[in-house]
């Protein structure tokens, strides 16, 4: 299926040529921009699936625009550059750009570069999801440990019993252990919320 694409380049001839090639490949060009700031605004308005950004543009360059766009709504971004020097390429790799094309762009290079950018974007999203899950697990573990410590200090429970209480309460109430731990930590007094021992529940 064709993608909805944004093109940003300060040269009209580049925008028109790239637009024609992308349409030939079955894609839809939903917006074109003359500078980096306009690219950010167009991305916000049209919500494209992918963007081509020239590295050298007025107001914001391509890398600055890519960073701002990625903060608001991440999409695969391909950098257009007349420069194949190492410094430009390294700046692109360190930022939010997932692929680059050296101008003048050849139509034969477009499809594989788009496919590469999409694959790298999917990998980045997957890795981000795994990272978020690990952070969530660490935060939950820390909250459960704090809740156990409070149960041990104020309810006189041994550590295994404190853990068992949190675990069984989460199952009985069909809530996460994090939610039970947060309730224990936020309660003015543990005595107000501690239910009978899980062994007798």
Buried (B, 14 or more C-beta within 10 A) or exposed (E): EEBBBBBBBBBEEBBEBBBEBBEEBEBEBBBBBBBBBBBBBBBEEBEBBBBBBBBBBEBBBBBBBBBBBBEEEBBBBBBBBEEEEEEBBEBBEEBBBBBBBBBEBEEEEBBEBBEBBBEBBEEBEEEEEEEEEEEEEEEBEEBBBBBBBBBBEBBEBEEEBBBBBBBBBBEEEEEEBBBBBBBBBEBEEBEEBBEEEBEEE
